[in-house]
Structures are given as C-alpha cells and as structure tokens.
Amino acid sequence: MAQADSQDPEAIVAATRDVDACTGWIRRRSPTNALADYARATEALVQAVRANGVRRVVFQSSVGAEKRTASARSTAWPARRSRSTPSTST
C-alpha cells in the first residue's frame, strides 16, 4: 500500500505507479476554500490515473456533506437530478 499527499501531484503519480486500482480521499487544507482544495486534489488524482493507466478508482469526497452558508452554496457544484428520477408531471 502506498500513500501520498492529495495536494502533491508528483507524489500521487509515484504512489500509483504499477497499480491497477486505487482509492482517493481528499484532505481539506484551507478553512476558507475547501472547494479549491478538492479541485486541486481531484486534478492531481486524474493526472496520476492517466499517467499510470490505473484502470479502477474509488473516490471518496465529503463535498456537500458539510453545512454551508447561502453565500458559500453559490460557489458549490450544482446539484444534479438522477435520470432515473420519475417525472412528477402528468
């Protein structure tokens, strides 16, 4: 098992070398801009997966799990409704 800092793209590339599956968890660093932390870490993991041909990824994130103020919600990723959600119109 290898570990790497989620904010260090080179370390993630090195940790995922010669593996066919990996898991990713993102550690929040910034108390004020968690979404930027998550975006950087996600991009680093994607870069590593592509560089090393990792075939399977399990990704865990807490984005959306924390309570946010109205102003913070405006910067959040938009919610998406599942395509399998039945229509309410008749």
C-alpha positions, -999 to 999 in steps of 0.1 A, spaced: 0 0 0 13 35 -9 1 68 4 6 103 -10 -4 139 -1 -36 146 -20 -23 181 -29 10 168 -44 6 156 -80 41 141 -83 37 121 -51 3 107 -63 18 98 -97 46 79 -79 22 62 -55 0 49 -83 28 36 -105 24 -1 -113 -11 -4 -98 -43 -13 -115 -67 1 -88 -65 29 -63 -86 48 -38 -86 85 -33 -96 106 -3 -91 143 -2 -79 161 29 -92 196 33 -64 221 40 -80 255 36 -105 265 63 -120 291 38 -118 275 4 -124 237 6 -137 235 -30 -103 248 -43 -86 221 -22 -109 194 -36 -104 207 -72 -66 206 -69 -66 171 -54 -91 158 -79 -70 171 -108 -38 155 -92 -56 122 -89 -69 123 -125 -33 132 -137 -19 102 -119 -46 78 -132 -40 89 -167 -2 89 -164 -1 53 -150 -31 38 -168 -49 30 -135 -79 10 -145 -101 13 -114 -106 42 -90 -127 45 -59 -130 82 -50 -144 94 -17 -153 131 -11 -172 150 15 -182 178 -8 -217 187 0 -217 169 33 -208 199 54 -232 227 62 -227 259 42 -240 294 43 -261 308 15 -230 327 0 -209 295 1 -236 275 -17 -233 298 -47 -198 285 -53 -207 248 -48 -210 224 -77 -246 223 -90 -268 196 -78 -279 171 -105 -310 152 -105 -307 115 -114 -320 105 -148 -338 77 -131 -359 101 -110 -395 97 -121 -412 128 -136 -438 145 -115 -457 159 -144 -487 141 -159 
